[in-house]
Amino acid sequence: MDILGIAQVGLNQAQGQVEKTAQRIAGVGALSQVPGDSVSLSDDMVSLMTGKNQFEADLGLAKTADEMTKQTLNLLA
């Protein structure tokens, strides 16, 4: 797998994590009021921030791979 492929997988995983957490937060109290059924907002905020940081890191990886490709093409041209 190439560098951009690895970055894409990471971006997809980060997006999935953020979407899952956002759905869990949005669904609080919407479907049922089961006693003891609660959401830890601090855990969810950590999950959102982790997803954001992972997304930014993978985006940086993709940008670096793009720059490396450009430099390689410039050397070969």
N, C-alpha and C positions, 0 to 999 in steps of 0.2 A: 504494500500500500504506500502511496506517495504522501508527501507532507500535507498537501491540500486535502487529501482524503481523510487523513487523521484529524485535521482541523475540522472538517465537515462533520465527522462522527461526533467530535466533542461539542460542536455547536448544537447539533441535534439533541444530544443528551442534556445539555444545559437548558435548552428550550423546553424539553419534556419535563425536567425537574421544576422549572418555574411555572409551567402551565398546570402541573399536578398540584403544586402548592397553592397557586391562585384559585383553583377550583375548590380545594379543601377550605380555604378561607372564605370564599364566596358562598359556599354551601352551609356555613355555620347557621344552624337554626332554621334553615329553609325547608328541610325535608322532615325532620323529626325532632322531638324534644325528649330523647331518651335520657333518663337520669344517669349522670356520670359520663355522658357523652359530651366531651368538650374538646376544643382545639387549643393547643398551646401556641399562643401567638408568638411567643419568644422563639419557640422551635421553628415555626413557620417563617419568621423573619430571618433567622439564621439560614434556613433553606433557600429563601429568596436571594439573600446576599451571596451565598455560596454559588448558586446558579449564575448570578450576575458576574461574579469574579471568574467563574469557569468560562463563561461566554466571552468575556473580555480577553482572557488568556488565549483562548482558541482563535479569536479574531486577530490577535497580535501574531500568532503563529502563521495564520493565513497571509497576513500582510508581509511578514518576513519571508515566507516562501515565494511570494510574488516578487519581492525585491531581489531575491536570489536568482530567480528565473530571468528577470530583466537584466541583471548584471552578467549572467552567463551568456545571454543572447548578445549583449553588447561586446563581450569579449570575442565571441565567435564571428561576429559580423565584420 
